[in-house]
Amino acid sequence: MSEKGGRYRITVRGLVQGVGFRPFVYRLAVREGVKGRVSNGLEGVRIEAYFQEEKQRNRFLRALREEAPPPSRIWEISVVKENGGKIPPPEDFEIVPSDDTVPGITQVSPDIAVCEACLRDMKTQPHRIDYPFINCTHCGPRFTIITDLPYDRPNTTMASFRMCVRCRREYEDVNDRRFHAQPIACTECGPHYVLETWGERVTAQEEILRRVVRMLMMGGTVAIKGMGGYFLACDATCEEAVERLRSAKRRDRKPFAVMFRDVRALKEYAGVTKEEEAELLSWRRPIVVVREGEKKLAPSVSMGFPTVGAMLPYMPFHYLLFELCPLPALVFTSGNLSDEPIVIEDEEARKKLLPVSDLLVTYNRRIHNRVDDSVVFFERGRRRVVRRSRGFVPAPVPLSLPVDGIFAAGAELVNCFCLGKEKLAIMSQHIGDLKNYETYVFYREAAERMMRLFRVDPQVAACDLHPDYLSTRYARETGLLLTEVQHHHAHIAAVLAEKGLDEKVIGVSFDGTGLGDDGHIWGGEFFQCDLSGYQRLAHLEYIPMPGGDKVVQQPWRMSLAYLYSLYGEQLVELPLEVVRETERKGMLASSLEMLRKQIHTPLTSSAGRLFDAVAALTGVCRETSFHAEAPMRLESVAVRGIGGEYPWEGEDVISFLPALEAIVEDIRKGVPPEEIAARFHNTMAGMIVSTVLRLSRDTGIHKVVLAGGTFQNRILLGQVEDRLEKKGLEVLIPQEFPVNDGGIALGQLAVAAKRREMGKL
């Protein structure tokens, strides 16, 4: 044996359990002639390998990283040479059963889109011809079906399905792609679909598919049980069908997601970059927000936005459906009403979805963990997460500090919570708006379920400063040691945690709402901060919010607030449509009274409210039907490439009143809203860049964190990121979680851990 040969202990850390990693290592070892064993351990996958020479070792280690199963994610490979003494190497390589019940093991794979190999098997394997639940160790449901650890079939919702002889043989054959694939099944022993209408049940799969296709072609709506919940589908090219679905779902103007039959169909209706196409085809199969193409879907799909929330088939049933259905695309929206959680229970689907659809397609395997589709977009060729759910959850985020025993409650809107396990942050799936009662019930259920699943026994609860957030109330009800984290500090801390940093940065935290230390509503903040604390260096000036939280649904209120700050009572004489419209509705006098007497007019420094004001002034959006609609619509009309900025003033307190005054003049001159929106975006970006550069000079800090929901704005994010990087600053944006409030819990977790480390808890 050469000097570089011998016995090595290799530890692979990352998402390497539940994704077929041990069988992969076994097959690799056999191919390379390596002797030894592989098992799961607390820290990841453990390999004991005996190498004959250095070349063999290097080949094995290189292939270990380069050929790993697509759903796996390797964070680190440690290699330690051991003194083997006189212990002879084993005769072969084996997979050693491991004690997965040890509390430290927290690995549960996200759900994985059906793989190409299984799609081929679906047309060639006699016992799986057109079988809609086909899967292997590289694909299929994971998180949605698991009920407990270890991830074995008895601890999934497949427990009631007894494997047939053929499936059992594949399951036990280490050389088979379905070795230890817990959801393994076939036409003989696995789940099956059922179609239901009023008073009728259809169980023959071919007939189910024919009925569904016929209904879709007729402009009908079909409720379909998916991987993590039910969906509502209709013809995305038929305006009447989409309008009917929109009315049934009670969803006025929020865009629908669309499932295209394949990439070719998608490219007929959308402009897709190579990065977007790769993400659409990835094993995660998220919704990717892409630009509309020349060929248009039904107008009511996107409701005036120049983008499409596109996805591709990810379940075998989707492929079988499109084999028969000639339509290029289907609306595929969450099976719920209004803002309620996605439906997962079959009986609930019969009560809530069947009355608003023409057919209900279900199956007899239970969904244990509710999971929506994830949503991402790309800017400057980089993926940005909007909603982190199916395909991402519950993959942990590795951290640089211990977070064990910390529960982070998250925010109020687009809520996610977070659990700390050793040095891992386990983020929940997208929960939603906790103001909705059903969503809050889901939040409590999911929190308790994930604590139990991942063996987390929390001692500390971290929450937002806002006392009225239901997430804060829940944290208090736990009776745990409580620590409150300021909303915008949590935004910045989340990015630091993901990047493994604990150093001072310039943090730009722009969003809609967050309670500040002074009791006002913050949302346009420049910090110098690290995990231990922050200093507020600059912020947008305070503006009153007439009607308080009503401004979120009625952006015209914020336009009046800015106009009042500029013109006082004289605003009534301005020849602006927003003023005339408010007067016609009988709301002008009462709004002015509130502003004059400072009644129910809390102060805000929010960037989101500034976007609201400009959207209302320009007539782009004066009333909203979903969260952040006004800023989104203002972005959607802004013409890229138009130059020019509006004036602004101030350093520590930044005023946009000069910009608003100039915008009023442009409106009076008849300048189109598209040009005004473009210049406003330029102005906002220019202000952020100018302020950050000044603060960088003053502090000597060259790392900048951009966080908060405002940075979901592609134009703003692209301009700020590009200009700061060209000035030599390092710009940090989250890659693994949303920049919006869906990432707040991670920041709360990190701040709480730092406080504990410093003895401040």
C-alpha positions in Angstrom: 0.0 0.0 0.0 1.5 3.4 -1.0 2.2 6.2 1.4 -1.1 8.0 0.4 -3.2 4.9 0.7 -4.6 3.5 3.9 -7.7 4.0 6.0 -9.6 7.3 5.9 -12.6 8.6 7.8 -14.7 10.9 5.4 -17.5 13.0 6.7 -19.9 14.6 4.3 -22.0 17.4 5.8 -25.0 19.0 4.1 -28.3 17.8 2.7 -27.2 14.2 2.3 -29.8 12.1 4.1 -33.0 11.0 2.5 -31.7 11.7 -1.1 -30.1 8.4 -1.9 -26.6 9.5 -0.9 -25.6 6.2 0.8 -26.5 4.1 -2.2 -24.6 6.6 -4.4 -21.5 6.2 -2.2 -21.9 2.4 -2.3 -22.1 2.3 -6.1 -19.2 4.8 -6.4 -17.0 2.7 -4.1 -17.7 -0.5 -6.0 -16.9 1.2 -9.2 -13.6 2.5 -7.9 -12.7 -0.7 -6.1 -12.8 1.0 -2.6 -13.4 -1.1 0.4 -15.2 0.1 3.6 -18.6 1.1 4.8 -21.0 4.1 4.8 -23.6 5.1 7.3 -25.7 8.1 8.5 -24.4 10.0 11.5 -25.2 13.0 13.6 -23.0 15.2 11.5 -24.0 13.8 8.1 -22.9 10.8 6.1 -19.9 8.9 7.5 -17.6 6.9 5.2 -14.8 4.6 6.3 -12.7 4.0 3.2 -9.6 1.9 2.5 -7.6 3.3 -0.5 -4.8 1.5 -2.3 -3.2 4.6 -3.6 -3.4 8.4 -3.8 -5.0 8.4 -7.3 -7.8 6.1 -6.2 -8.5 8.4 -3.2 -8.5 11.5 -5.3 -10.8 10.0 -7.9 -13.2 8.9 -5.2 -13.3 12.3 -3.5 -13.7 14.2 -6.7 -16.6 12.0 -7.8 -18.1 12.2 -4.4 -18.7 15.9 -5.0 -19.2 16.0 -8.7 -21.5 13.0 -9.2 -23.6 13.4 -6.0 -27.4 13.0 -6.4 -28.9 16.2 -7.8 -31.1 16.9 -4.7 -28.2 16.6 -2.3 -26.3 19.6 -1.2 -22.8 19.2 0.2 -21.5 21.9 2.5 -18.3 20.3 3.6 -16.3 17.1 3.1 -13.7 16.4 5.8 -11.1 13.8 5.2 -9.0 12.4 8.1 -6.4 9.6 7.7 -6.6 7.1 10.5 -4.0 4.8 12.0 -5.4 1.5 10.8 -2.7 -0.5 12.7 -3.0 -4.1 11.8 -6.7 -4.0 11.1 -7.1 -5.6 7.7 -9.5 -3.8 5.2 -12.9 -5.4 4.7 -13.5 -7.6 1.8 -16.0 -5.3 0.2 -18.0 -2.1 0.7 -21.3 -2.1 2.7 -24.1 0.2 3.8 -24.3 0.0 7.6 -27.7 0.6 9.2 -27.4 3.6 11.5 -29.4 4.7 14.5 -31.4 7.6 13.0 -33.3 8.0 16.2 -30.4 9.9 17.8 -31.7 13.4 18.6 -29.0 15.2 16.6 -30.1 13.9 13.2 -32.3 16.6 11.7 -32.0 15.8 8.0 -35.3 15.5 6.1 -35.2 16.1 2.4 -37.5 18.6 0.6 -40.0 17.2 -1.9 -38.3 16.5 -5.2 -39.8 16.7 -8.7 -40.2 13.4 -10.6 -36.9 12.5 -12.3 -36.3 11.7 -16.0 -35.4 8.1 -15.2 -38.8 7.6 -13.5 -40.6 9.2 -16.4 -38.9 6.7 -18.7 -39.8 3.9 -16.3 -43.4 5.1 -16.4 -43.5 4.0 -20.1 -41.4 0.9 -19.9 -41.8 -0.9 -16.5 -44.8 -3.3 -16.8 -45.9 -2.7 -13.1 -45.6 1.1 -13.4 -47.0 1.9 -16.9 -48.6 5.4 -16.5 -48.4 5.0 -12.7 -48.9 8.5 -11.3 -47.0 7.9 -8.0 -43.8 6.6 -9.5 -40.7 7.7 -7.6 -37.2 6.6 -6.6 -34.4 7.6 -4.2 -33.7 10.6 -6.4 -37.3 12.0 -6.6 -40.8 12.1 -5.1 -42.4 13.3 -1.9 -40.4 13.6 1.2 -41.3 16.4 3.7 -45.0 16.3 2.7 -45.4 12.7 3.8 -43.1 12.4 6.8 -44.7 12.1 10.2 -41.7 11.3 12.4 -38.0 10.5 12.4 -36.2 8.4 11.3 -37.3 8.8 7.7 -38.6 5.3 7.2 -41.8 4.1 5.6 -43.6 3.4 8.9 -43.1 7.1 9.7 -44.7 8.4 6.5 -48.2 8.5 5.2 -47.1 5.5 3.0 -47.3 3.3 6.1 -50.7 2.0 5.2 -49.6 0.8 1.8 -47.9 -2.7 2.0 -45.2 -3.2 -0.6 -45.8 -5.9 -3.2 -43.1 -8.6 -3.8 -41.6 -6.6 -6.8 -41.4 -3.3 -4.9 -40.0 -5.0 -1.9 -37.3 -6.6 -4.0 -36.3 -3.3 -5.5 -36.4 -1.6 -2.1 -33.9 -4.1 -0.7 -31.6 -4.2 -3.7 -28.7 -1.7 -3.1 -28.0 -1.7 -6.8 -31.5 -0.6 -7.6 -32.4 3.0 -8.0 -35.3 2.5 -5.6 -33.2 1.1 -2.8 -34.7 2.5 0.4 -37.0 4.8 -1.5 -39.6 5.1 1.2 -42.6 6.1 -1.1 -41.9 3.2 -3.4 -45.1 1.9 -5.0 -46.6 0.5 -8.2 -50.0 -0.1 -9.7 -50.5 -3.2 -7.6 -49.6 -1.8 -4.1 -49.6 2.0 -4.1 -52.0 4.9 -3.9 -54.5 5.7 -6.7 -56.5 8.7 -7.9 -60.2 9.1 -7.7 -62.4 11.7 -9.5 -65.4 13.1 -7.7 -68.3 15.1 -8.8 -71.7 15.6 -7.2 -72.9 12.1 -6.6 -70.3 10.3 -8.8 -66.9 8.6 -8.2 -64.6 7.5 -11.0 -61.7 5.3 -10.2 -60.4 4.2 -13.7 -57.3 6.4 -14.3 -57.8 6.7 -18.1 -61.3 7.8 -17.6 -60.2 10.3 -14.9 -57.7 11.9 -17.2 -60.2 12.0 -20.1 -62.9 13.7 -17.9 -60.4 16.2 -16.6 -59.1 17.1 -20.1 -62.6 17.4 -21.4 -63.6 19.8 -18.6 -60.6 21.9 -19.0 -61.2 22.2 -22.8 -64.7 23.3 -22.1 -63.5 26.1 -19.9 -64.2 24.4 -16.6 -62.3 24.4 -13.3 -60.8 21.3 -11.8 -59.5 20.9 -8.2 -56.5 18.6 -8.1 -54.7 17.1 -5.1 -51.0 17.9 -5.5 -47.9 17.1 -3.6 -48.3 19.5 -0.7 -52.0 20.5 -1.1 -54.8 21.0 -3.5 -54.7 23.2 -6.6 -57.3 24.8 -8.8 -56.7 24.5 -12.5 -58.2 25.9 -15.7 -57.3 26.8 -19.3 -54.8 29.7 -19.0 -55.6 30.8 -22.6 -59.4 31.1 -22.0 -60.4 34.4 -20.5 -63.8 33.2 -19.5 -62.4 30.2 -17.6 -59.8 32.3 -15.8 -62.4 35.0 -14.8 -64.7 32.3 -13.5 -61.9 30.8 -11.4 -60.9 34.2 -10.1 -64.4 34.9 -9.0 -64.7 31.5 -7.3 -61.4 31.9 -5.5 -62.4 35.5 -4.4 -59.1 36.8 -5.8 -59.5 40.1 -7.5 -56.2 41.2 -9.0 -53.4 39.0 -7.7 -51.7 37.2 -10.7 -52.2 33.4 -11.1 -49.4 30.9 -11.4 -49.3 29.0 -14.7 -48.1 25.5 -15.4 -46.8 25.1 -19.0 -46.7 21.7 -20.7 -43.0 22.0 -21.5 -40.2 24.5 -22.1 -41.2 24.9 -25.8 -44.7 26.0 -24.8 -43.3 28.3 -22.2 -41.1 30.1 -24.6 -44.0 30.8 -26.9 -45.6 32.9 -24.1 -42.5 34.2 -22.1 -39.0 35.4 -22.5 -36.8 33.1 -20.5 -33.1 33.5 -19.7 -30.8 30.5 -19.5 -30.7 30.9 -15.7 -34.5 31.0 -15.5 -34.8 27.9 -17.7 -32.3 26.0 -15.6 -34.3 26.8 -12.4 -37.6 25.9 -14.0 -36.0 22.5 -14.9 -34.3 22.0 -11.6 -35.4 19.3 -9.2 -37.1 22.0 -7.0 -39.4 23.0 -9.8 -40.4 26.4 -8.3 -42.6 29.0 -9.8 -40.3 31.4 -11.6 -41.5 34.9 -12.4 -40.5 35.6 -16.0 -41.2 38.3 -18.6 -44.2 38.0 -20.8 -43.6 37.1 -24.4 -45.3 38.3 -27.6 -47.9 35.6 -27.5 -50.3 36.3 -24.6 -52.3 34.2 -22.1 -55.7 35.2 -21.0 -55.6 38.8 -19.7 -56.9 37.8 -16.3 -54.0 35.5 -15.6 -51.5 38.3 -14.9 -54.0 41.2 -14.4 -51.9 43.8 -16.2 -48.4 42.8 -15.0 -45.9 42.2 -17.7 -44.7 39.0 -16.1 -45.9 35.4 -15.7 -45.4 33.2 -12.7 -44.4 30.1 -14.7 -43.7 26.5 -13.6 -43.3 23.2 -15.3 -44.8 19.8 -14.5 -43.2 18.1 -11.4 -45.6 15.3 -10.5 -46.1 12.2 -12.8 -49.8 13.1 -12.9 -49.0 16.5 -14.5 -47.1 14.7 -17.3 -50.0 12.2 -17.8 -52.4 15.1 -18.0 -50.5 17.0 -20.6 -50.1 13.9 -22.7 -53.9 14.0 -23.3 -54.5 17.7 -23.0 -53.5 19.8 -26.1 -53.6 23.1 -24.1 -50.2 24.8 -23.8 -50.7 26.0 -20.3 -53.0 25.7 -17.3 -53.6 28.1 -14.4 -52.4 26.2 -11.4 -53.2 28.1 -8.3 -53.3 27.1 -4.7 -56.5 25.3 -3.7 -57.8 27.8 -1.1 -60.3 30.6 -0.8 -59.0 34.2 -0.4 -56.1 34.2 2.1 -56.8 30.9 3.8 -54.0 28.2 3.8 -53.9 25.7 1.0 -56.3 22.8 1.5 -54.7 19.4 2.3 -57.6 17.4 3.9 -59.8 15.5 1.4 -63.0 16.2 3.3 -62.2 19.9 3.5 -61.6 19.9 -0.3 -65.0 18.4 -0.8 -66.6 21.1 1.3 -64.6 24.1 0.1 -63.2 23.3 -3.4 -65.8 21.1 -5.0 -68.5 23.8 -4.7 -66.3 26.2 -6.7 -65.0 23.7 -9.3 -66.5 21.2 -11.7 -64.4 18.2 -10.8 -62.4 17.1 -7.8 -59.4 14.8 -8.4 -58.0 13.3 -5.2 -55.9 10.3 -4.1 -55.8 8.0 -1.1 -52.4 9.0 0.4 -52.6 11.6 3.1 -50.6 14.9 3.0 -49.1 15.4 6.4 -47.2 18.6 6.0 -48.9 21.4 4.0 -46.5 23.0 1.4 -47.2 25.7 -1.2 -45.2 26.1 -4.4 -42.0 28.1 -4.0 -41.6 31.4 -5.9 -38.3 32.9 -7.2 -37.2 35.5 -9.7 -33.9 36.3 -11.3 -32.2 39.7 -11.5 -28.7 40.2 -12.9 -28.6 36.5 -13.4 -29.0 35.6 -9.7 -31.8 33.7 -8.1 -33.9 35.7 -5.6 -36.4 33.8 -3.4 -39.8 35.3 -2.9 -41.6 32.3 -1.2 -39.6 29.5 0.3 -41.6 26.3 0.5 -41.9 23.1 -1.7 -38.4 22.0 -2.9 -36.6 24.2 -0.3 -38.2 23.2 3.0 -37.1 21.8 5.4 -33.5 21.9 4.1 -31.5 23.7 6.9 -29.4 26.8 6.6 -25.9 26.1 8.1 -24.8 28.8 10.6 -21.5 29.8 12.1 -22.9 30.0 15.7 -24.8 27.6 17.9 -28.5 28.2 17.8 -29.7 25.0 19.6 -33.0 25.3 21.5 -34.1 28.7 20.0 -37.5 29.2 18.5 -37.9 32.3 16.3 -41.5 33.3 15.8 -41.2 35.3 12.6 -43.3 38.3 11.4 -47.0 38.9 10.8 -47.1 38.9 7.0 -45.7 36.2 4.7 -44.8 34.4 8.0 -42.2 31.7 8.4 -40.9 30.6 11.7 -37.4 29.1 12.4 -36.0 26.4 14.8 -32.4 26.2 16.0 -30.7 22.8 16.1 -27.0 22.8 17.0 -25.6 25.1 14.2 -28.5 24.6 11.8 -31.4 26.9 11.2 -34.5 24.9 10.2 -36.9 27.3 8.4 -40.6 26.4 8.2 -42.5 26.4 5.0 -44.4 29.6 3.9 -47.2 30.1 6.4 -48.8 33.3 5.2 -50.7 36.2 6.8 -51.3 35.4 10.5 -54.2 37.9 10.6 -56.2 35.3 8.9 -57.5 32.9 11.7 -57.1 29.7 9.6 -53.5 30.7 8.8 -52.8 31.3 12.5 -54.1 27.8 13.3 -51.8 26.4 10.6 -48.9 28.4 12.1 -49.4 26.9 15.6 -49.9 23.4 14.2 -46.8 23.6 12.0 -44.6 25.0 14.8 -45.6 22.2 17.2 -45.3 19.6 14.5 -41.8 20.7 13.4 -40.5 20.9 17.0 -41.6 17.3 17.5 -40.3 16.1 14.1 -36.8 17.6 14.5 -36.5 16.9 18.3 -36.2 20.5 19.2 -36.9 21.3 22.8 -36.8 25.1 22.9 -35.6 27.1 25.9 -35.7 30.6 24.2 -38.3 32.3 22.0 -37.3 35.2 19.8 -40.0 37.5 18.4 -40.7 40.9 16.9 -41.0 44.1 19.0 -44.6 44.6 17.8 -46.8 43.5 20.7 -49.9 42.9 18.5 -48.3 40.5 16.1 -49.9 37.1 16.6 -46.4 35.5 16.2 -45.3 37.7 19.2 -48.3 36.6 21.2 -47.6 33.0 20.4 -44.0 33.3 21.5 -45.1 34.9 24.8 -47.7 32.1 25.3 -44.9 29.4 25.2 -43.6 30.5 28.6 -40.1 30.3 27.3 -37.4 32.9 28.0 -38.4 35.7 25.6 -36.2 38.0 23.6 -37.5 40.7 21.3 -35.7 41.7 18.1 -36.3 44.9 16.2 -37.9 44.1 12.8 -35.3 45.7 10.5 -32.3 44.5 12.6 -33.7 41.0 12.0 -33.8 41.6 8.3 -30.1 42.5 8.2 -29.1 39.8 10.7 -30.8 37.1 8.6 -28.4 37.9 5.7 -25.4 38.0 8.1 -26.5 34.6 9.4 -26.8 33.0 5.9 -23.4 34.4 4.9 -21.8 33.1 8.1 -20.8 36.6 9.2 -20.7 38.4 12.5 -19.1 41.7 11.7 -20.3 45.3 11.3 -21.9 46.1 8.0 -24.0 48.9 6.5 -27.5 47.6 6.5 -30.2 49.0 4.2 -33.5 47.7 5.4 -36.4 49.0 3.3 -39.9 47.6 3.6 -43.5 48.4 4.5 -43.9 48.1 8.2 -41.8 47.4 11.3 -42.1 48.8 14.8 -39.1 51.0 15.7 -37.4 51.7 19.0 -39.1 55.1 19.2 -42.6 53.7 18.8 -43.0 54.9 15.2 -43.3 52.7 12.1 -40.0 52.2 10.5 -39.2 50.9 6.9 -36.6 53.2 5.3 -33.5 52.5 7.4 -29.8 52.7 7.1 -27.9 50.9 9.9 -24.5 50.2 11.1 -25.0 46.8 12.7 -23.9 43.3 13.4 -25.6 40.4 15.2 -25.2 42.0 18.6 -26.8 45.3 17.9 -27.3 48.3 15.5 -27.0 52.0 15.2 -29.6 53.9 13.1 -27.4 56.2 10.9 -30.1 57.5 8.6 -33.7 57.1 7.6 -36.5 58.4 5.4 -38.3 61.3 7.1 -41.5 60.5 9.0 -44.8 61.0 7.3 -48.2 60.6 9.0 -50.4 57.7 8.0 -54.0 59.0 7.9 -56.2 56.1 9.1 -53.3 54.0 10.4 -53.2 50.5 8.8 -55.9 51.5 6.3 -53.1 53.1 4.2 -52.0 49.6 3.2 -55.3 48.9 1.4 -55.8 52.5 0.3 -52.6 54.0 -1.0 -54.5 57.2 -1.8 -54.3 58.1 1.9 -50.5 58.2 1.7 -50.6 60.4 -1.4 -52.7 62.8 0.6 -50.3 62.7 3.5 -47.4 63.7 1.3 -49.4 66.4 -0.4 -50.5 67.8 3.0 -46.8 67.9 4.1 -46.1 69.9 0.9 -49.1 72.1 0.5 -51.1 72.0 3.7 -54.8 72.8 3.2 -54.1 74.1 -0.3 -53.8 70.6 -1.6 -57.6 70.7 -2.2 -56.9 73.2 -5.0 -54.4 71.0 -6.8 -55.7 69.8 -10.2 -54.9 66.1 -9.4 -57.1 63.2 -10.0 -56.3 61.6 -6.7 -57.6 64.7 -4.9 -60.8 64.9 -7.1 -61.4 61.1 -6.7 -61.1 61.3 -2.9 -63.5 64.2 -2.8 -66.0 62.4 -4.9 -65.9 59.5 -2.5 -66.5 61.8 0.4 -63.2 61.0 2.0 -61.2 64.2 1.5 -62.6 66.2 4.4 -62.2 63.5 7.0 -58.7 62.7 5.8 -57.7 66.3 6.1 -59.2 66.5 9.5 -57.1 63.6 10.6 -53.9 65.2 9.2 -54.8 68.6 10.7 -55.5 67.4 14.2 -53.0 64.5 14.1 -55.8 62.0 14.9 -55.1 58.3 14.1 -52.0 59.3 12.1 -49.1 57.3 13.3 -45.7 58.3 11.8 -43.8 56.2 9.4 -40.4 56.2 7.7 -41.5 53.4 5.4 -40.2 53.1 1.9 -43.2 50.9 1.0 -45.5 53.8 2.0 -43.5 56.1 -0.2 -44.0 53.8 -3.2 -47.7 53.7 -2.3 -48.0 57.4 -2.4 -46.3 57.7 -5.9 -48.5 54.8 -7.2 -51.6 56.6 -6.1 -50.5 60.0 -7.3 -49.8 58.7 -10.8 -53.1 56.7 -10.9 -51.2 53.4 -11.2 -52.9 52.0 -8.0 -55.1 53.8 -5.5 -56.6 50.8 -3.8 -55.1 47.4 -3.4 -56.5 43.9 -3.3 -53.3 42.1 -2.2 -50.2 42.7 -0.2 -47.7 45.2 -1.8 -49.9 45.6 -5.0 -49.2 49.3 -5.3 -45.4 49.1 -5.3 -45.6 46.1 -7.6 -47.8 47.9 -10.1 -45.6 51.0 -10.0 -42.6 48.8 -10.8 -44.5 47.1 -13.6 -45.2 50.3 -15.5 -41.7 51.9 -15.1 -39.9 52.0 -18.4 -36.4 50.7 -18.1 -33.8 52.8 -19.8 -35.4 56.2 -19.1 -32.8 58.5 -17.4 -33.2 61.3 -15.0 -33.8 61.6 -11.3 -36.0 63.8 -9.0 -34.5 65.9 -6.3 -34.3 64.8 -2.6 -32.5 66.3 0.4 -31.0 65.5 3.8 -28.5 63.1 5.2 -29.4 61.7 8.6 -33.1 62.3 7.8 -33.8 62.0 4.1 -36.7 63.9 2.6 -38.5 62.9 -0.6 -40.8 65.9 -0.5 -38.8 67.7 -3.2 -39.2 64.6 -5.4 -43.0 64.5 -4.7 -43.3 68.2 -5.6 -41.5 67.5 -8.9 -43.7 64.5 -9.6 -46.8 66.7 -9.0 -45.5 69.2 -11.6 -44.8 66.3 -14.1 -48.4 65.1 -13.6 -49.7 68.6 -14.2 -47.6 68.7 -17.4 -49.1 65.5 -18.6 -45.9 63.4 -18.3 -47.0 59.7 -18.7 -47.0 57.6 -15.5 -44.5 55.2 -17.1 -41.9 57.9 -17.2 -42.6 59.2 -13.8 -42.4 55.7 -12.3 -39.0 55.2 -14.1 -37.5 58.4 -12.7 -38.9 57.7 -9.2 -37.1 54.3 -9.3 -33.9 56.1 -10.5 -34.3 58.6 -7.7 -34.8 55.9 -5.0 -31.8 53.9 -6.3 -29.6 57.1 -6.5 -30.5 58.1 -3.0 -29.6 54.6 -1.6 -26.3 54.5 -3.4 -25.4 58.0 -2.4 -26.2 57.5 1.2 -24.4 54.1 1.4 -21.3 55.6 -0.2 -21.3 58.4 2.3 -21.8 56.0 5.3 -19.1 53.8 3.9 -16.6 56.7 3.9 -17.7 57.8 7.4 -17.4 54.3 8.9 -14.8 52.6 6.8 -17.2 49.7 6.3 -17.3 48.2 2.8 -19.8 45.4 3.1 -23.5 46.4 2.5 -26.6 44.3 3.2 -29.8 45.0 1.3 -32.8 43.5 2.9 -36.6 44.0 3.3 -39.5 43.5 0.9 -38.8 46.6 -1.1 -35.7 44.9 -2.5 -38.0 42.4 -4.3 -38.3 45.3 -6.8 -36.2 44.2 -9.7 -35.5 47.7 -11.0 -34.4 49.0 -7.6 -32.4 46.0 -6.6 -30.6 45.8 -10.0 -29.6 49.4 -10.0 -28.5 49.6 -6.4 -26.5 46.3 -6.5 -24.9 47.1 -9.8 -23.9 50.7 -8.9 -22.5 49.8 -5.4 -20.5 46.9 -6.8 -19.0 49.1 -9.4 -17.9 51.4 -6.6 -16.0 48.5 -5.0 -18.4 47.7 -2.2 -19.4 44.1 -1.4 -23.2 43.8 -1.6 -24.9 41.0 0.3 -28.3 39.7 -0.7 -30.0 36.5 0.7 -29.8 33.5 -1.6 -31.5 30.8 0.5 -34.5 32.6 1.9 -36.8 35.6 1.0 -35.6 39.1 1.3 -39.1 39.9 2.5 -40.6 39.1 5.9 -40.3 35.4 5.1 -36.7 35.7 6.3 -37.3 37.6 9.5 -37.3 34.5 11.7 -33.8 33.6 10.6 -32.6 37.0 11.7 -34.4 36.7 15.0 -32.8 33.3 15.6 -29.3 34.7 14.9 -29.7 37.7 17.1 -31.1 35.6 20.0 -28.1 33.2 19.7 -25.6 36.1 19.8 -27.3 37.6 22.8 -27.1 34.2 24.5 -23.5 33.8 23.6 -22.8 37.3 25.1 -24.6 36.4 28.3 -27.4 38.9 27.6 -30.3 36.4 28.0 
